[in-house]
Amino acid sequence: MSHQITVRKDGTEEFFSAGSTPVWHRLGQRTERAITSGAALRMAALDWKVEECPIHADIAGEMSEITTHKSIVRRDTKAVLGVVGRRYKPVQNEEAFEWLDGLVGSRLAMYETAGSIRNGALVWALVRLPGELRIANTDDVVKPFILCVNSHDGSVAFRALNTAVRVVCSNTLTLALRNAGPDAIAVKHTDSIHDRLADAQEVLGLAVTEHRRFEAHMNLLAERKFRKRDFETYLDKVLGPASRQLVDGKEPDLTAARQQITANFDHELQRLKGIEHTAWSAFNAVGQYVDWERPTRGAAGRERDERRFASIMFGQGADLKRRAWTTALAMTGVR
């Protein structure tokens, strides 16, 4: 199954998680505290390398090299992770983790989760940054993170973005790789990637500043009151317009997603003092749905947990939260 966490032949899962974040606590190796890059690399079983290998084709009984493309192969398993163009340059897992250390400081960055999916084709690390973000005069606290993602099959550029986890409900906020905003960088795997990564350190060295901007936006959303009509407009923009035509004299049935998010908007987690019925609570109602309630294919248990994790981090769930965030900002007047 394409979104499953990589499992080696000996049963080792290429995944670890730390702390108490329950979105992914049932998966992979567990540790009670966030750990440093070297330990994270070993705990997540990502201490392997890839290599570039030529591709040959049998043409009229003779093997000829295809010079326009090459394959990326795991050295340990010999698995072909992808076929890429000749200009593609791989970034090793160890290099990606060292880059994160250099970005935020090896003594400051603490790794909360790391792993791979699709047999190692996509690798990620989620790093906790020092400090916290807070809605003014409330107990609503958010922890800042940086998500780093690297692919070995050419499907995703080397990418890093600021994100966060809301403490009161453990929802991940604004994760989206396919539509990264101004709080992210993306570097293609070409001849200049290592030079570009050095430049990227300068850009993301401002991660703390970016998170303070995020905190300012959080507070603006918490000041923007949402009446019933505002909330319905918000859901129309995030989920698509709902039919409001009467059917046999009755209100039309709402989609399950819309019903659940509406219920979340009045949930106690979104009615904390200082945030009730605001754009901030509307956004978090969507986040609560994506992380905990959105239907996920697969049998109950591990398979469902894996698919939910992949969606939250890299898929449609991340896209939905990004859309919810940008819509909330737009309706608050933030450009």
Phi, psi and omega in degrees: 000129196296337185257006182288147173298140182296130176237124180286168181299330180276005178092355179292129177269135178272073184192139169218155175220150182233168177072204187242016181295108190281355179301324184232017189288348179270000186249145170067192177286143183245143170221150187279347179222151178297145189235169183282172189298316181300315179293321180298318180300317180286315182298323180275002180057040180255017182275054176229164182238164174244161177219157179270131180231141179290158177247135179239151177234143178275107181244110180054041176084000178243139180274121180240138180283137175270106189278348182277344183221167177209166179253151174252121189237136172288130181292324186284319184258348184065016179284136175279116184273334180181164174248125188231168177289164186293337181275353182295133177238123182287151170247117183291153179305316181299321179295318180297317180290322177296324177299318178296319177301315180293332182290310187246000180093124186299335181268350181260321182284131176234130187273121181267326177203151176201156180171192178218157172230169179056048176064017179106002181294329179233127183236141179219163171215136177246119189246128177279132177262158178294156174087186180209161176247149186213142168286128186306135175061029178224175175260015181274105187244143179234135177265132180276144180221164165237131176256125177245131182229137179222137178249152176247012180236006179082003184283332183222136173293159171301123190221142175220140179212151175285139175210186185201164176232126179281123189296316189297334182226359180061026175283137171279142187245132171054041171276125175196117183272330185279341181228052182298138182266201182291350179270019183222160171233154176220130182234121181289151180279077178236185185305329186265011189300320183291327173292319180295324179295325176297319176295322183297328179300322177297315183296308183277358170297345177268020184303320180298318178299318180297321179291328175293325175295320176299319179298320178297320178293320175306313183291325176295318178296324181289342178271342183272106179287139177248112170282176182304316182295321178299317182294320178296320176297318179301313180294324176301319182287325184277317187255343188106150184301140175265143177292132179243013177280138179291138177245114184054039177078007182240158174297141179291153176291136177272156178296156180300321180298314182295319178299315183292317180294323176297318177295321179296326182298332178257008179289155182300331179293335179259009180241026174298150181303126178100350181231357186300134178053053177234173176297327178295315180290329176295315178299316181289336174296323176291317179299320178298320179295313183296314187282334189233337191236344182297130181303138181231130179294153177114159180294160178298150178101220190301313183300317179294319178300318181296315181294321178296316180300313181298322180292317180297319187274320193229354191239217186294327177298318177296319179298319181296319179292322176299317179295321178296322181292310182294327178291318178298318178297315181299319181287345176267351178094013179269126181250000000 
